[in-house]
Amino acid sequence: MTIRFTSRVLAVAIAPLLALGGVAACSADGAGADPDRVDVVAAFYPLQFLAERIGGDAVKVTNLAKPGAEPHDLELNPRQVGQISDAELVVYLKGFQPAVDEAVEQSGGDRAFDVTTVQPLLDAAAGGHEHEGEAGHEEETGGKDPHLWLDPTRLATVGDRLAERLGRADPERAADFTARAKDFRADLAKLDTEYTEGLKTCQRREIVTSHTAFGYLASHYQLEQVGITGLTPDSEPSPQRLAEVAREAREHRATTIFFETLVSPKVAETVAREVGAKTAVLDPIEGPPADGDYLSAMRANLQTLRTALDCS
């Protein structure tokens, strides 16, 4: 009887260990698979691009957000939670993706790099009109706009701090990370100059957008953003808000109503029909561009803005 009892106890004790072994096996092909590179998990595309530019061939970067999907709405599966738990560095933006925030809080520890600690977020109304009745993502971020990467100068500062964090993870390559951050800052400075010069002499400075994702860009380049909805890209504007935006678009003689790559253009098309304008894509670059990268997408946005605003 004693022997049977002991066997049962051993069986009960071993079962959880076998289960843990299964979980470890599932996550082994994710984080930590390459001992020669720093394993980085990035919450969405701009942070992936940043980590890859600063890290080069010394990092292995996993993007949690799938291409073509809205990163705001990301829900993590067990594999992704395991990747966050196993990563040597997790690069994320607190308040942008609640599921990532929760996973980082539970298992990120001191391996988490929150870019908002480097560049505090602007208020959601920055760069444009503040309007009521557009609840949603504002509540998640405390009324803050997360799209800081649309200001190249802010992204450059985040890159500098990321190089420092990577240097702590891999001290032997710290100088390489610093050099890449310097090169990336130079690329962003050139982009910033192109925007400043390209938008200096425009007939109009108001941009009517499907939602208020462009506050950083508008603030930095002295534009005025008129958002049809708030920060939540798929929220439905009220009839009153549509009428207000149409009125403002007429007042500013807007010829173009902008919509985004990952969001339905229906709302923008509705306003455009009302005021006799056309529509065009202005990419918030939340996901990977169909062609090129962050820099080429920003330059495509600049050309779109120059055309829409009649810049000489």
N, C-alpha and C positions, 0 to 999 in steps of 0.2 A: 504494500500500500504506500509506503514511504517513497519507493522508487517511482511509482506512477505519479505521485504528487510532485516530485522533483522534476519529472519530465514535463509535466504540464506547466510548471513555473518557468522552466527554460524556454518552452515554446512561446509562452506569453511574452517573455522578455526579449526573445530573438525577433519576434514579428515586427515590432517597431523599427528595429535596426535594419531589417531587410527593406522595409518601406523607405527608410531614410536613404539607404543605398540606391534604391530606385530613383528617388528624387535627385540625388547627386549625379547619377548617370545621365538623367534627362538634361541637367544643366551643364554637364561637363563639356558639351560641344559648343557652348556659348561662351560665357566669360572664362577667362583664364586659360583658354585653349592654347595660346601661343606664348611660351615663356619669354620670348625675345622681344615682345611688344607690350606696351601698356594697354590693358583692356579698358576701353572707354565706352560707356553707354550714353548716348545723346537722346534727349527727349523728343526732338523733332528736327526738321531739316536744317535750318540756319545754324543750329548748334552742332549738328553733324559736320556741316561744311567748315565751320570754324575749327572744330577739333582736328579734322583731317588736314587743314591748312597749317595749323600750328604744330601738330604732331608728326606729319609726314609719314614716312615708312616706319617710324618708331611706335605707332599706335595702331590698334585694331578698333574701329569705331562701329558700334551697332546703333542703328536708328530705331527707336521704339515705334514711331509713327509710320504707317504704311503709305507708300506713294498713292496719290489720288484720294486720300481720305482726309477729312478735316481733323487736324491734330487736337483741336479743342475737345473733341468728343472721344478721345482715346480711352479705351477700356483695356486694361492689361490682362493677358492670359497668364497661367501659371509659369510658363516658360519665360516670359518677359520679367515677371516678378523675380524669378531665379537669376536672370541676367543682372538685374539691379543689385541683388544681394551679393553676387559674385564679382561684380566689376571692381576694378581698381580705382576708377573715377566715374562718377555719374554727373553729367552736365545737364542742368535743367533750369527752368524759369518758374520759380514758385508762384502759384496762383493761376498759371495758364492751363495746366492739366491736372485736375484734382486727383485722378488715379495715380499719377506719377508722384505727386506730393505725398500721398498716403503711403506708397511703397517706400519712398525715400525716408519718411519719418520712421517707418517700422524697421528698416534694415540698411539705410544709407550711411548712417553714422558720419564719421569725419571724412568719408570718401565722396561726399556730395559737394558739388560746386554749383551754388545758386547764383546765376548771373545778376539777379536783382540786388545782391549784396555789393556788386561792383558798380552798377548803374541803376540807381533808384528809379522806379517807374513814374512816368508822368500821369497826371490826372486824365481820365478818359476824355474830357472835353478839350484837352490841349489841341491847339491848331485848328479849332473850328467852333461851331455852335454847340452849346449844351442844350439838350432837350429832354423833356420828361416823358415818362411812359414807355421807355425802352429798357425794361428790366431784363436781366439775364446774366450774361457773362460779367457785367459790371459788378454783380453781387459776389461772384467768385473771386474777383481780383481786388475787391474793396474799392471799386470805382477807378481802377488804374488801367492804363493801356499797356499791354505786354509787348507790343510790336517794336521794341527798341532797335532791332537790327535794321530797320528802314532808315536809320540815321547812321551813315558809315562811321562818323567820328565816335559814336557810342560803341559801336561794334569793335572798333580798333582798341578801345580801352579794355573791353572784355577780353579781347585776344591777348593783351599784355598780361592780364591776371591769370588767364588760363595757362599761359606759358610757365608762369611761376608754379602753378599747381602741378603741371606735368613734370616740372623739374624736381619737385619733391617726390613724385612717384618714381622717377627714373633719374637720379642725380647725375649719372654718367653722361646723359644726353641733355642736361639742362641748358648748356650753351647753344645746342642746336635748336631747342624750342624757342629760346630768346631770339635767335637769329631769324627764325621763320616768322615770329611775331612781328619783328621789325620790318621784314619784307612785306608781310600782309598789311601792316599799317601804311606802308608806302603805297600799296595798291589801293587802299581805301582812301588815302589822301588824294590820289589822282582822281578817283571816282567822285569824291566830294567837290573837287575843283570843276569837274565836268558838269555836275549839277548846278553849282553856283553860277558858272558862266552861262550854261544853257538855259537857265530860268531867270536870268537877270533882266531881260527885256521881253516881257510877254504882255499881250493885250489884256489878258485877264489873269487873276491870281486865285480864283475860286475853283475848287475841284469838288464836283458832286459825286459822291461814292455810295455804293450799295450799303456799306457799313463803315463805321469810323475806325478803320484799321491804319489810317495814314497820318495820325497826329504827329508822330515824330518827324516824318518827312515834311509835313506842312509847317511845323514849328521851325525846323532848321533852315528851310529854304523860303521862308516868308510867304507861304501860301495859306489859303483859308479853306478848310475842309468843311463841306456840308454833307453830313451823313444822312442817308435815308433811314437807316436804323442805327442802333447803338453798336456796341462791340460784338454782340452775338451775331454771327454771320447769317444764320438761318432763321432769325426772328422775323415775325410778320409785322410790318409797320401798320399803324392805324390809318384809316382814311384821312383823318385830320393831319397826320404827319405827312402823308403823300401830298396833300394839297399844299402844305407849308413848304415842302421841298420844291414842288413845282413853281410856287410863287417866287422862291429865292432864286431858282434856276433862271426864271424869266428876268428877274431884276438884274442878275449878273450876266445876262445874255450868254448863258452856257450853251455851247454847241455839242458837248459830249457828256454823257452820263456813264460813269465807270462801274463795271462789275468785276467780280473776281474769278480766278481760274477754278476754284473748288466749290463755288456756290452758284446756284441757279441764277440766270440773268433776268428772270421774269420781272422782278420788282424794278430793276433798272430800266428795262424795256417799257414798263408802264409809265414811268416818269418821262422817259425820252419821247414817247408818243404824245404825251400831254403837252410838252413844250416844243415839239418839233425838232428835237435833237437826235443825234445818233448815239450808239453805245460803243464802248471800247473796253478792253481788258486792262486793268491796272492790278498787277500781281502783288499781293502782300508777302509773297515768298514764304508762306508757312510750310509748303511742301516743296519737293524738288521740282525745278522747272522741267518742262517737256524736253527742251533743248538747252544745253549749256549748264551754267551754275548760277550761284548767287550774283556774281559780278555781271554776267551777261544779262540776267533777268533785271537787275537794277538799271542797266543801260537801256534795255528795251522799255522799261517804265519811263525813263527820261525822254526817249524819243516820242513815246505816246503822249506824255504831258506837253512837250513842245508843240506837237501838232494840235492838240486839243485847246491849248491856251494861246495859240497864234504867237509863238515866240520867234522873234527875228534872229 
